[in-house]
Amino acid sequence: MTVSEIPAPNTGLADYLQRIDRVLNAALPAADTDPARLHEAMRYACRGGKRLRALLTYAAGAVLGAEPAQLDAPACALELIHAYSLVHDDLPAMDDDDLRRGQPTVHKAYDEATAILVGDALLTLAFRVLAEPQAATSAAAQLRMLQLLADAAGSIGMVGGQAIDIESEQQKIPLARLESLHARKTGALIRCGLQLAAAAAGATPQQEQALSEFGRLLGLAYQIQDDVLDESATTEVLGKTQGKDRAQEKSTYPSLLGFDAAKALAAQTFAQARAALALFGEHAQPLLRLAGTIEYRDH
Amino acid sequence: MTVSEIPAPNTGLADYLQRIDRVLNAALPAADTDPARLHEAMRYACRGGKRLRALLTYAAGAVLGAEPAQLDAPACALELIHAYSLVHDDLPAMDDDDLRRGQPTVHKAYDEATAILVGDALLTLAFRVLAEPQAATSAAAQLRMLQLLADAAGSIGMVGGQAIDIESEQQKIPLARLESLHARKTGALIRCGLQLAAAAAGATPQQEQALSEFGRLLGLAYQIQDDVLDESATTEVLGKTQGKDRAQEKSTYPSLLGFDAAKALAAQTFAQARAALALFGEHAQPLLRLAGTIEYRDH
């Protein structure tokens, strides 16, 4: 499928995109409040992006029959965590990237110290947003969501995955290690979006388990595809430097399996993710459509 | 008062010190769990230190008649936030310090990328610890504590103070701006320890207000004294590079007021902090003793 054939996001997704932008805008400190430069840079760090984690959270809520308002806090918290992780990952001591979403990274647009503080502030704000009392969610459910988010984001989740990624640079690592790296680095937060939606919507244990498994497989498929796209797409389409993984001699699915086998594995894993939603029958549509949009993306 | 005249910590404080070390040890991931290097570095970042924020929390709990176990989670969360902030503040792009508590800073003992991730992981763990269900604290009170901590640590609190500090380097700033800088950078977290103790112990609004005001004044006194000590103590006693503020042409209380006036202001502010506890009568002793230990420290 070429770029021109990618299906336009359906109305539901477009609504969610507008909604998460509104929610983020309300959660972020105003750019003219003290310290203004930090607050402006926090907003800069949260501009654009695919909002995949928020979309997944809203779509999972729709599958469970929840109101979008019930998902605002977890969707916003996830996007704040994701935004902070990109700001810190792009730092010179980490991946050293100048370009993100087609624009200068935060440490390029501002400076390194500000980028470190922006990440710290966004991470802190994520927990602030999720700790705010919600009319439709019990305090006990909110505490559980805060624990899930902290586990997904911390040293046994996303931050741990990034640490393993840095250790693994310039060496071939076994496929199982690569999978465990990505399960933490990107998978944990994607899966967390599904788990938070289940917690916010009061899902049954079976429903929560199915959504969590969908999240695990989707996160894996997403990462395999990310590696494939890094090999095949142009820098212009990606909005970040293309072929960077290969240049850094990072282990990737294409480098370990070959390009075609990696592409086939991505398709197979997307199919497994869809199958995990069988429990929901027709109600699974919002998540299935979103999975399709992700599978047929070009960046 | 010279170093040899400093009163030994009373038994209560020594007990609290042992207790917070045990609690931190239990909260931090084991150093042999994956990713082992990150987890080891997280523990390295939390070693030693005065544990001032934890001691304040336990002592405030004692003033309110609470059991120490009720204060374990907030005391631990505060020390994790404090430890993360030191790791990030010491980074080359920030204060660029090689020495902390007399030993190499995390980015010197490990590397810069690890130091960034250690800070992120400790910050995340702080919220994880405070979100863990507590037998003696209601879920609603815990959510309130999480909000207080996020506000004290984030862009309107500690991180915002650090941003203002960086903006203010190599320039004279007015005394009011210096005070607002420190109220955020160090004051917010110290005050938060008192507020969390009040929330955990179910204090009355009057008690909470008095503790919060004590925290505000103590944090201010502590910072003025810190500036004074940076001018007068030796690098060996401080455990960090002495005279660094002056070398960086930072505005400090001594540089704005003169050394003797700054010293007098510190003493006066400590006295005001003590006066804020009048409400508690004799029960204020644990906090009064701790304030004394802080006032007569040499580093």
Interface residues (C-beta under 8 A of the other chain):
Chain A: P29 D34 P35 R37 L38 H39 M42 Y84 H88 L91 A93 M94 D111 E112 A113 T114 I116 L117 G119 D120 A121 L123 T124 L125 F127 R128 A131 E132 P133 S138 A139 A140 Q142 L143 L146 Q147 A150 D151 A153 G154 S155 I156 V159 G160 Q162 A163 I164 I166 E167
Chain B: P29 T33 D34 P35 R37 L38 H39 M42 Y84 H88 L91 A93 M94 D111 E112 A113 T114 I116 L117 G119 D120 A121 L123 T124 L125 F127 R128 A131 E132 P133 S138 A139 A140 Q142 L143 L146 Q147 A150 D151 A153 G154 S155 I156 V159 G160 Q162 A163 I164 I166 E167
